[in-house]
Amino acid sequence: MTALPIRQPVRIIGIDPGLRRTGWGVIEAEGNRLIYVACGSVEPPDDLPLASRLLGIHEGLAAVLSDHKPMEAAVEQTFINKDGAATLKLGQARGVAMLAPAMFGISVAEYAPNQVKKTVVGAGHADKHQIAMMLKILLPKAEPPSADAADALAIAITHAHHRQSTALRLRVVGI
């Protein structure tokens, strides 16, 4: 009789990029079981120049990555809005949010906002209140201090549910 391998928990960080607040949430996934670890947000001062704010986001995320040592990361994809300049700036924050884990050697997956909502709530057009309610059910010990931190936990949950198919897709593409 051979023993089945024990599944090791996987620590995942979800990141919700933003110039004012970049939310982050860390969970552990062990099979279908999700365990809350920590969450918060990186908030560089509004009066800093863009480059300094981006540096602040990077330094804040680097500290979180160093403290919590996730094995995998997930970042929300940018949605395109009518304000091109705002979309471009958000894209720069998103680039920093992807760079920070990559510098730690952590693979980074990307998920569309509708996919995150559909995974956590069951509907692709759920609102922030519905996400918060489902987080209380899925991660009862989590008390996110902001909507950005809650969104980051939702992104981490999405990755926990889709990580096998995401890893397979990356292998097929050859990344």
VEXROLUM-894236 format. One record per atom (N, C-alpha, C, O): residue number from 1; residue in one letter; x, z, y. Coordinates in steps of 0.02 Angstrom, whole numbers, plus 50000, padded with zeros to 5 digits. Layout:
% residues N
PT/nr/rest/c1/c3/c2
PT/NUM/a/X/Z/Y
...
//
This chain:
% residues 175
PT/nr/rest/c1/c3/c2
PT/1/m/50042/50000/49941
PT/1/m/50000/50000/50000
PT/1/m/50045/50000/50062
PT/1/m/50088/50043/50069
PT/2/t/50034/49953/50107
PT/2/t/50075/49950/50168
PT/2/t/50035/49976/50226
PT/2/t/49975/49964/50232
PT/3/a/50069/50013/50269
PT/3/a/50036/50041/50328
PT/3/a/50028/49987/50381
PT/3/a/50073/49947/50393
PT/4/l/49971/49987/50413
PT/4/l/49959/49940/50468
PT/4/l/50000/49962/50528
PT/4/l/50008/50022/50540
PT/5/p/50025/49915/50567
PT/5/p/50063/49934/50627
PT/5/p/50017/49970/50677
PT/5/p/49960/49950/50687
PT/6/i/50044/50020/50707
PT/6/i/50007/50057/50758
PT/6/i/50011/50018/50823
PT/6/i/50065/49997/50844
PT/7/r/49954/50010/50854
PT/7/r/49953/49974/50919
PT/7/r/49983/50019/50972
PT/7/r/49964/50077/50981
PT/8/q/50030/49991/51007
PT/8/q/50060/50027/51062
PT/8/q/50017/50017/51125
PT/8/q/49994/49961/51137
PT/9/p/50007/50069/51164
PT/9/p/49971/50059/51227
PT/9/p/50011/50014/51274
PT/9/p/50073/50017/51275
PT/10/v/49976/49974/51312
PT/10/v/50008/49929/51360
PT/10/v/49988/49953/51430
PT/10/v/49929/49959/51446
PT/11/r/50038/49967/51471
PT/11/r/50025/49989/51540
PT/11/r/50020/49927/51584
PT/11/r/50065/49885/51585
PT/12/i/49965/49923/51621
PT/12/i/49950/49864/51662
PT/12/i/49939/49885/51734
PT/12/i/49905/49935/51747
PT/13/i/49967/49847/51781
PT/13/i/49953/49858/51851
PT/13/i/49912/49798/51876
PT/13/i/49929/49740/51865
PT/14/g/49857/49814/51910
PT/14/g/49818/49764/51944
PT/14/g/49833/49769/52018
PT/14/g/49839/49823/52045
PT/15/i/49839/49711/52051
PT/15/i/49855/49710/52122
PT/15/i/49805/49667/52159
PT/15/i/49793/49609/52141
PT/16/d/49775/49696/52211
PT/16/d/49728/49660/52255
PT/16/d/49764/49650/52321
PT/16/d/49765/49695/52363
PT/17/p/49793/49589/52332
PT/17/p/49835/49579/52391
PT/17/p/49795/49575/52456
PT/17/p/49740/49549/52458
PT/18/g/49825/49602/52509
PT/18/g/49798/49599/52576
PT/18/g/49851/49619/52626
PT/18/g/49896/49657/52609
PT/19/l/49846/49593/52687
PT/19/l/49896/49610/52738
PT/19/l/49885/49680/52765
PT/19/l/49933/49715/52780
PT/20/r/49823/49701/52772
PT/20/r/49809/49769/52797
PT/20/r/49815/49821/52742
PT/20/r/49847/49873/52751
PT/21/r/49785/49805/52684
PT/21/r/49787/49851/52627
PT/21/r/49796/49809/52564
PT/21/r/49757/49764/52550
PT/22/t/49848/49824/52527
PT/22/t/49858/49795/52462
PT/22/t/49843/49849/52411
PT/22/t/49880/49898/52403
PT/23/g/49787/49839/52375
PT/23/g/49767/49889/52326
PT/23/g/49806/49881/52261
PT/23/g/49826/49826/52243
PT/24/w/49816/49937/52228
PT/24/w/49849/49936/52162
PT/24/w/49814/49985/52116
PT/24/w/49790/50038/52138
PT/25/g/49813/49969/52053
PT/25/g/49782/50013/52004
PT/25/g/49819/50006/51938
PT/25/g/49833/49950/51916
PT/26/v/49835/50062/51907
PT/26/v/49872/50062/51844
PT/26/v/49828/50092/51789
PT/26/v/49799/50146/51797
PT/27/i/49823/50055/51734
PT/27/i/49786/50080/51676
PT/27/i/49829/50070/51614
PT/27/i/49879/50035/51615
PT/28/e/49809/50102/51559
PT/28/e/49838/50089/51494
PT/28/e/49783/50062/51450
PT/28/e/49727/50087/51449
PT/29/a/49799/50010/51413
PT/29/a/49752/49980/51366
PT/29/a/49780/49990/51296
PT/29/a/49837/49970/51281
PT/30/e/49740/50020/51253
PT/30/e/49759/50030/51184
PT/30/e/49701/50003/51142
PT/30/e/49652/50037/51130
PT/31/g/49709/49941/51120
PT/31/g/49653/49907/51087
PT/31/g/49598/49896/51140
PT/31/g/49611/49867/51193
PT/32/n/49538/49920/51125
PT/32/n/49483/49915/51173
PT/32/n/49477/49976/51218
PT/32/n/49435/49977/51263
PT/33/r/49519/50025/51207
PT/33/r/49516/50088/51246
PT/33/r/49556/50080/51311
PT/33/r/49614/50059/51310
PT/34/l/49525/50098/51366
PT/34/l/49557/50095/51432
PT/34/l/49567/50165/51458
PT/34/l/49522/50207/51455
PT/35/i/49626/50179/51484
PT/35/i/49643/50245/51510
PT/35/i/49668/50237/51582
PT/35/i/49714/50199/51596
PT/36/y/49636/50274/51627
PT/36/y/49657/50274/51697
PT/36/y/49724/50310/51704
PT/36/y/49734/50363/51676
PT/37/v/49769/50280/51744
PT/37/v/49834/50312/51758
PT/37/v/49837/50332/51831
PT/37/v/49847/50391/51847
PT/38/a/49830/50283/51876
PT/38/a/49836/50298/51948
PT/38/a/49811/50238/51988
PT/38/a/49805/50182/51962
PT/39/c/49796/50250/52052
PT/39/c/49778/50194/52096
PT/39/c/49790/50215/52169
PT/39/c/49798/50274/52184
PT/40/g/49790/50166/52213
PT/40/g/49800/50179/52284
PT/40/g/49807/50114/52321
PT/40/g/49786/50061/52297
PT/41/s/49836/50118/52380
PT/41/s/49847/50056/52418
PT/41/s/49909/50064/52461
PT/41/s/49929/50119/52481
PT/42/v/49939/50007/52475
PT/42/v/49997/50003/52519
PT/42/v/49969/49978/52586
PT/42/v/49937/49926/52589
PT/43/e/49981/50016/52639
PT/43/e/49951/50001/52704
PT/43/e/50004/50000/52760
PT/43/e/50015/50051/52793
PT/44/p/50036/49942/52769
PT/44/p/50085/49938/52824
PT/44/p/50049/49942/52892
PT/44/p/49992/49919/52897
PT/45/p/50080/49971/52943
PT/45/p/50047/49976/53008
PT/45/p/50027/49907/53036
PT/45/p/50065/49859/53031
PT/46/d/49968/49904/53066
PT/46/d/49941/49841/53093
PT/46/d/49983/49813/53149
PT/46/d/49984/49752/53160
PT/47/d/50020/49857/53185
PT/47/d/50056/49833/53244
PT/47/d/50125/49803/53228
PT/47/d/50160/49781/53273
PT/48/l/50143/49801/53165
PT/48/l/50207/49772/53145
PT/48/l/50202/49696/53144
PT/48/l/50148/49668/53132
PT/49/p/50258/49662/53157
PT/49/p/50258/49589/53149
PT/49/p/50245/49571/53075
PT/49/p/50256/49611/53030
PT/50/l/50222/49510/53064
PT/50/l/50204/49487/52997
PT/50/l/50260/49499/52946
PT/50/l/50247/49525/52892
PT/51/a/50321/49481/52962
PT/51/a/50377/49489/52915
PT/51/a/50387/49562/52896
PT/51/a/50402/49577/52838
PT/52/s/50379/49607/52944
PT/52/s/50387/49679/52930
PT/52/s/50330/49705/52887
PT/52/s/50340/49749/52845
PT/53/r/50270/49679/52898
PT/53/r/50213/49700/52856
PT/53/r/50224/49677/52785
PT/53/r/50209/49714/52738
PT/54/l/50248/49616/52776
PT/54/l/50261/49590/52709
PT/54/l/50315/49632/52675
PT/54/l/50311/49646/52615
PT/55/l/50366/49651/52713
PT/55/l/50419/49694/52685
PT/55/l/50389/49762/52665
PT/55/l/50406/49789/52613
PT/56/g/50345/49789/52707
PT/56/g/50313/49853/52691
PT/56/g/50272/49848/52626
PT/56/g/50273/49895/52586
PT/57/i/50236/49793/52617
PT/57/i/50198/49783/52555
PT/57/i/50246/49781/52495
PT/57/i/50233/49812/52444
PT/58/h/50300/49743/52503
PT/58/h/50349/49739/52448
PT/58/h/50379/49807/52431
PT/58/h/50383/49825/52372
PT/59/e/50400/49843/52482
PT/59/e/50430/49909/52469
PT/59/e/50381/49957/52437
PT/59/e/50398/49995/52392
PT/60/g/50318/49956/52461
PT/60/g/50266/49999/52433
PT/60/g/50252/49983/52360
PT/60/g/50248/50028/52318
PT/61/l/50245/49918/52345
PT/61/l/50233/49898/52275
PT/61/l/50294/49913/52231
PT/61/l/50285/49933/52174
PT/62/a/50354/49904/52258
PT/62/a/50414/49919/52219
PT/62/a/50416/49993/52200
PT/62/a/50435/50011/52145
PT/63/a/50395/50037/52247
PT/63/a/50393/50109/52232
PT/63/a/50342/50124/52178
PT/63/a/50356/50164/52133
PT/64/v/50284/50092/52181
PT/64/v/50232/50103/52130
PT/64/v/50256/50078/52062
PT/64/v/50248/50112/52012
PT/65/l/50287/50019/52061
PT/65/l/50313/49991/51999
PT/65/l/50367/50036/51969
PT/65/l/50369/50046/51908
PT/66/s/50409/50063/52011
PT/66/s/50463/50107/51988
PT/66/s/50434/50173/51961
PT/66/s/50457/50198/51910
PT/67/d/50383/50200/51995
PT/67/d/50353/50263/51974
PT/67/d/50313/50257/51909
PT/67/d/50318/50300/51865
PT/68/h/50273/50203/51903
PT/68/h/50225/50198/51847
PT/68/h/50247/50153/51790
PT/68/h/50216/50154/51737
PT/69/k/50299/50114/51800
PT/69/k/50329/50072/51748
PT/69/k/50279/50032/51706
PT/69/k/50276/50041/51645
PT/70/p/50239/49989/51739
PT/70/p/50194/49948/51699
PT/70/p/50232/49895/51660
PT/70/p/50288/49876/51678
PT/71/m/50201/49871/51607
PT/71/m/50231/49819/51565
PT/71/m/50206/49750/51584
PT/71/m/50240/49700/51573
PT/72/e/50146/49747/51612
PT/72/e/50115/49684/51632
PT/72/e/50080/49693/51699
PT/72/e/50061/49749/51717
PT/73/a/50073/49638/51734
PT/73/a/50040/49640/51800
PT/73/a/49988/49585/51805
PT/73/a/49993/49533/51772
PT/74/a/49938/49598/51847
PT/74/a/49886/49548/51860
PT/74/a/49871/49550/51935
PT/74/a/49866/49603/51965
PT/75/v/49863/49490/51963
PT/75/v/49850/49483/52035
PT/75/v/49788/49439/52044
PT/75/v/49778/49391/52007
PT/76/e/49747/49457/52093
PT/76/e/49688/49417/52107
PT/76/e/49709/49353/52143
PT/76/e/49751/49355/52188
PT/77/q/49679/49297/52123
PT/77/q/49692/49234/52157
PT/77/q/49660/49234/52226
PT/77/q/49610/49269/52237
PT/78/t/49688/49196/52271
PT/78/t/49661/49192/52339
PT/78/t/49600/49148/52340
PT/78/t/49599/49094/52311
PT/79/f/49549/49173/52374
PT/79/f/49492/49129/52385
PT/79/f/49502/49095/52452
PT/79/f/49528/49126/52499
PT/80/i/49481/49034/52458
PT/80/i/49490/48996/52519
PT/80/i/49429/49008/52564
PT/80/i/49372/48998/52543
PT/81/n/49442/49030/52625
PT/81/n/49387/49039/52671
PT/81/n/49394/48989/52729
PT/81/n/49439/48948/52729
PT/82/k/49348/48992/52776
PT/82/k/49346/48943/52830
PT/82/k/49404/48949/52878
PT/82/k/49422/48900/52911
PT/83/d/49433/49008/52883
PT/83/d/49489/49019/52929
PT/83/d/49555/49004/52893
PT/83/d/49580/49045/52854
PT/84/g/49582/48945/52905
PT/84/g/49643/48924/52871
PT/84/g/49702/48969/52884
PT/84/g/49742/48982/52839
PT/85/a/49709/48994/52946
PT/85/a/49766/49038/52963
PT/85/a/49761/49103/52924
PT/85/a/49811/49128/52899
PT/86/a/49700/49131/52918
PT/86/a/49691/49193/52881
PT/86/a/49706/49183/52807
PT/86/a/49736/49226/52775
PT/87/t/49685/49126/52780
PT/87/t/49698/49110/52710
PT/87/t/49773/49104/52697
PT/87/t/49798/49128/52647
PT/88/l/49808/49072/52743
PT/88/l/49880/49065/52736
PT/88/l/49915/49133/52738
PT/88/l/49960/49146/52697
PT/89/k/49895/49177/52784
PT/89/k/49925/49243/52787
PT/89/k/49911/49284/52724
PT/89/k/49954/49319/52698
PT/90/l/49849/49278/52698
PT/90/l/49832/49313/52636
PT/90/l/49875/49286/52579
PT/90/l/49896/49323/52535
PT/91/g/49887/49220/52580
PT/91/g/49930/49190/52529
PT/91/g/50001/49217/52532
PT/91/g/50033/49224/52480
PT/92/q/50025/49233/52592
PT/92/q/50092/49263/52598
PT/92/q/50092/49333/52567
PT/92/q/50140/49351/52533
PT/93/a/50040/49372/52580
PT/93/a/50036/49438/52550
PT/93/a/50031/49433/52474
PT/93/a/50060/49473/52437
PT/94/r/49994/49383/52450
PT/94/r/49987/49371/52379
PT/94/r/50055/49352/52348
PT/94/r/50070/49373/52292
PT/95/g/50094/49313/52384
PT/95/g/50161/49295/52360
PT/95/g/50204/49356/52351
PT/95/g/50240/49362/52301
PT/96/v/50201/49402/52398
PT/96/v/50239/49465/52392
PT/96/v/50213/49506/52333
PT/96/v/50252/49536/52296
PT/97/a/50146/49507/52324
PT/97/a/50116/49545/52269
PT/97/a/50137/49517/52201
PT/97/a/50140/49553/52152
PT/98/m/50151/49452/52198
PT/98/m/50175/49422/52135
PT/98/m/50250/49430/52127
PT/98/m/50275/49438/52071
PT/99/l/50286/49429/52183
PT/99/l/50359/49435/52181
PT/99/l/50381/49505/52159
PT/99/l/50428/49511/52120
PT/100/a/50348/49556/52183
PT/100/a/50370/49625/52168
PT/100/a/50374/49638/52092
PT/100/a/50426/49659/52069
PT/101/p/50320/49626/52054
PT/101/p/50327/49638/51982
PT/101/p/50376/49590/51948
PT/101/p/50412/49609/51902
PT/102/a/50379/49528/51973
PT/102/a/50426/49479/51943
PT/102/a/50498/49504/51951
PT/102/a/50539/49493/51907
PT/103/m/50513/49536/52008
PT/103/m/50580/49563/52018
PT/103/m/50597/49619/51969
PT/103/m/50655/49634/51957
PT/104/f/50545/49651/51941
PT/104/f/50555/49704/51892
PT/104/f/50554/49675/51821
PT/104/f/50557/49713/51772
PT/105/g/50549/49608/51815
PT/105/g/50547/49577/51749
PT/105/g/50479/49581/51716
PT/105/g/50474/49575/51655
PT/106/i/50427/49592/51755
PT/106/i/50359/49600/51728
PT/106/i/50322/49534/51735
PT/106/i/50322/49503/51789
PT/107/s/50290/49512/51681
PT/107/s/50251/49450/51685
PT/107/s/50189/49462/51728
PT/107/s/50160/49517/51728
PT/108/v/50168/49410/51764
PT/108/v/50112/49416/51811
PT/108/v/50059/49365/51793
PT/108/v/50073/49305/51790
PT/109/a/49999/49389/51780
PT/109/a/49941/49345/51766
PT/109/a/49899/49342/51830
PT/109/a/49902/49386/51873
PT/110/e/49859/49289/51835
PT/110/e/49817/49279/51894
PT/110/e/49745/49270/51871
PT/110/e/49731/49237/51821
PT/111/y/49699/49300/51909
PT/111/y/49628/49296/51892
PT/111/y/49587/49281/51955
PT/111/y/49600/49309/52008
PT/112/a/49539/49236/51948
PT/112/a/49494/49219/52003
PT/112/a/49448/49277/52017
PT/112/a/49430/49314/51971
PT/113/p/49428/49287/52080
PT/113/p/49382/49342/52097
PT/113/p/49318/49342/52055
PT/113/p/49296/49396/52034
PT/114/n/49289/49284/52042
PT/114/n/49228/49281/52002
PT/114/n/49240/49302/51930
PT/114/n/49196/49332/51898
PT/115/q/49299/49287/51903
PT/115/q/49315/49307/51835
PT/115/q/49322/49383/51831
PT/115/q/49301/49414/51781
PT/116/v/49351/49414/51882
PT/116/v/49357/49487/51883
PT/116/v/49288/49519/51884
PT/116/v/49274/49565/51845
PT/117/k/49244/49494/51928
PT/117/k/49176/49521/51932
PT/117/k/49138/49511/51867
PT/117/k/49102/49556/51845
PT/118/k/49144/49452/51838
PT/118/k/49108/49438/51776
PT/118/k/49133/49483/51719
PT/118/k/49093/49506/51679
PT/119/t/49198/49495/51716
PT/119/t/49226/49537/51663
PT/119/t/49204/49609/51671
PT/119/t/49184/49640/51621
PT/120/v/49206/49635/51731
PT/120/v/49192/49707/51741
PT/120/v/49117/49721/51745
PT/120/v/49093/49770/51716
PT/121/v/49079/49678/51780
PT/121/v/49008/49691/51791
PT/121/v/48963/49649/51746
PT/121/v/48909/49670/51728
PT/122/g/48987/49589/51727
PT/122/g/48946/49545/51687
PT/122/g/48915/49489/51728
PT/122/g/48881/49445/51701
PT/123/a/48927/49490/51794
PT/123/a/48901/49438/51838
PT/123/a/48956/49417/51886
PT/123/a/48990/49460/51915
PT/124/g/48966/49351/51894
PT/124/g/49020/49326/51935
PT/124/g/49011/49335/52010
PT/124/g/49057/49324/52048
PT/125/h/48951/49356/52031
PT/125/h/48938/49366/52103
PT/125/h/48919/49438/52118
PT/125/h/48878/49451/52162
PT/126/a/48948/49485/52080
PT/126/a/48933/49556/52090
PT/126/a/48963/49579/52157
PT/126/a/49012/49551/52182
PT/127/d/48932/49631/52185
PT/127/d/48959/49659/52248
PT/127/d/49003/49719/52234
PT/127/d/49008/49742/52177
PT/128/k/49035/49744/52286
PT/128/k/49083/49800/52279
PT/128/k/49050/49863/52251
PT/128/k/49082/49900/52214
PT/129/h/48987/49874/52268
PT/129/h/48950/49933/52243
PT/129/h/48943/49928/52167
PT/129/h/48952/49978/52132
PT/130/q/48926/49869/52141
PT/130/q/48918/49860/52069
PT/130/q/48985/49870/52033
PT/130/q/48987/49899/51979
PT/131/i/49039/49847/52063
PT/131/i/49105/49856/52034
PT/131/i/49122/49931/52031
PT/131/i/49146/49956/51980
PT/132/a/49108/49966/52085
PT/132/a/49122/50038/52088
PT/132/a/49082/50076/52034
PT/132/a/49108/50121/52002
PT/133/m/49019/50056/52023
PT/133/m/48978/50089/51972
PT/133/m/49007/50077/51902
PT/133/m/49009/50123/51861
PT/134/m/49028/50016/51888
PT/134/m/49056/50001/51823
PT/134/m/49123/50035/51812
PT/134/m/49140/50055/51756
PT/135/l/49162/50043/51865
PT/135/l/49226/50078/51859
PT/135/l/49214/50150/51837
PT/135/l/49253/50177/51798
PT/136/k/49161/50182/51863
PT/136/k/49146/50251/51842
PT/136/k/49130/50255/51769
PT/136/k/49144/50306/51737
PT/137/i/49102/50202/51741
PT/137/i/49086/50201/51670
PT/137/i/49148/50185/51628
PT/137/i/49162/50218/51578
PT/138/l/49185/50134/51649
PT/138/l/49244/50112/51611
PT/138/l/49304/50158/51618
PT/138/l/49342/50167/51570
PT/139/l/49313/50187/51677
PT/139/l/49369/50232/51691
PT/139/l/49342/50295/51725
PT/139/l/49351/50303/51785
PT/140/p/49310/50340/51687
PT/140/p/49277/50397/51718
PT/140/p/49322/50443/51758
PT/140/p/49298/50478/51803
PT/141/k/49386/50445/51744
PT/141/k/49432/50489/51781
PT/141/k/49457/50458/51846
PT/141/k/49488/50492/51887
PT/142/a/49444/50394/51856
PT/142/a/49468/50359/51916
PT/142/a/49424/50375/51976
PT/142/a/49362/50374/51971
PT/143/e/49455/50390/52031
PT/143/e/49421/50400/52095
PT/143/e/49459/50361/52148
PT/143/e/49497/50390/52187
PT/144/p/49449/50295/52150
PT/144/p/49487/50254/52197
PT/144/p/49474/50274/52269
PT/144/p/49416/50282/52289
PT/145/p/49527/50282/52309
PT/145/p/49519/50303/52379
PT/145/p/49494/50247/52425
PT/145/p/49475/50261/52482
PT/146/s/49494/50185/52401
PT/146/s/49472/50129/52443
PT/146/s/49444/50074/52399
PT/146/s/49455/50073/52339
PT/147/a/49407/50028/52431
PT/147/a/49381/49970/52394
PT/147/a/49438/49927/52367
PT/147/a/49430/49896/52314
PT/148/d/49494/49925/52402
PT/148/d/49552/49886/52379
PT/148/d/49581/49915/52314
PT/148/d/49600/49878/52269
PT/149/a/49585/49981/52310
PT/149/a/49609/50014/52250
PT/149/a/49560/50002/52192
PT/149/a/49581/49991/52135
PT/150/a/49495/50005/52207
PT/150/a/49444/49992/52156
PT/150/a/49450/49921/52130
PT/150/a/49447/49908/52070
PT/151/d/49458/49873/52176
PT/151/d/49466/49803/52156
PT/151/d/49529/49794/52113
PT/151/d/49528/49756/52064
PT/152/a/49583/49829/52129
PT/152/a/49644/49824/52090
PT/152/a/49634/49851/52019
PT/152/a/49659/49822/51971
PT/153/l/49596/49905/52012
PT/153/l/49580/49931/51945
PT/153/l/49539/49879/51907
PT/153/l/49549/49870/51847
PT/154/a/49492/49847/51941
PT/154/a/49451/49795/51909
PT/154/a/49494/49737/51886
PT/154/a/49482/49708/51833
PT/155/i/49545/49719/51925
PT/155/i/49591/49666/51906
PT/155/i/49631/49687/51844
PT/155/i/49642/49646/51799
PT/156/a/49653/49749/51842
PT/156/a/49690/49774/51784
PT/156/a/49645/49773/51721
PT/156/a/49668/49755/51667
PT/157/i/49582/49793/51729
PT/157/i/49535/49792/51673
PT/157/i/49525/49720/51648
PT/157/i/49523/49707/51588
PT/158/t/49519/49674/51695
PT/158/t/49511/49603/51677
PT/158/t/49570/49580/51636
PT/158/t/49562/49546/51586
PT/159/h/49630/49599/51657
PT/159/h/49689/49579/51620
PT/159/h/49689/49611/51550
PT/159/h/49708/49578/51501
PT/160/a/49669/49674/51546
PT/160/a/49666/49707/51480
PT/160/a/49620/49669/51433
PT/160/a/49635/49663/51373
PT/161/h/49565/49642/51458
PT/161/h/49518/49605/51416
PT/161/h/49540/49534/51400
PT/161/h/49521/49507/51349
PT/162/h/49580/49504/51444
PT/162/h/49598/49434/51436
PT/162/h/49672/49422/51422
PT/162/h/49694/49365/51419
PT/163/r/49711/49476/51413
PT/163/r/49783/49468/51409
PT/163/r/49806/49427/51349
PT/163/r/49854/49389/51354
PT/164/q/49772/49432/51293
PT/164/q/49792/49393/51234
PT/164/q/49783/49318/51246
PT/164/q/49827/49278/51231
PT/165/s/49725/49300/51275
PT/165/s/49713/49228/51287
PT/165/s/49759/49203/51343
PT/165/s/49780/49145/51341
PT/166/t/49774/49245/51393
PT/166/t/49819/49225/51446
PT/166/t/49890/49213/51419
PT/166/t/49922/49164/51436
PT/167/a/49913/49258/51376
PT/167/a/49979/49251/51346
PT/167/a/49983/49188/51303
PT/167/a/50033/49153/51304
PT/168/l/49930/49174/51266
PT/168/l/49928/49114/51224
PT/168/l/49931/49051/51268
PT/168/l/49967/49004/51253
PT/169/r/49892/49051/51322
PT/169/r/49891/48994/51367
PT/169/r/49960/48981/51397
PT/169/r/49981/48924/51402
PT/170/l/49996/49034/51416
PT/170/l/50063/49027/51444
PT/170/l/50112/48999/51392
PT/170/l/50156/48960/51408
PT/171/r/50104/49021/51329
PT/171/r/50148/48995/51276
PT/171/r/50135/48921/51264
PT/171/r/50182/48882/51252
PT/172/v/50072/48901/51265
PT/172/v/50054/48831/51254
PT/172/v/50083/48787/51309
PT/172/v/50108/48732/51296
PT/173/v/50079/48811/51372
PT/173/v/50105/48773/51428
PT/173/v/50181/48773/51428
PT/173/v/50212/48728/51457
PT/174/g/50211/48823/51396
PT/174/g/50284/48825/51391
PT/174/g/50317/48867/51445
PT/174/g/50375/48855/51461
PT/175/i/50280/48915/51473
PT/175/i/50309/48958/51525
PT/175/i/50339/49020/51492
PT/175/i/50366/49063/51527
//
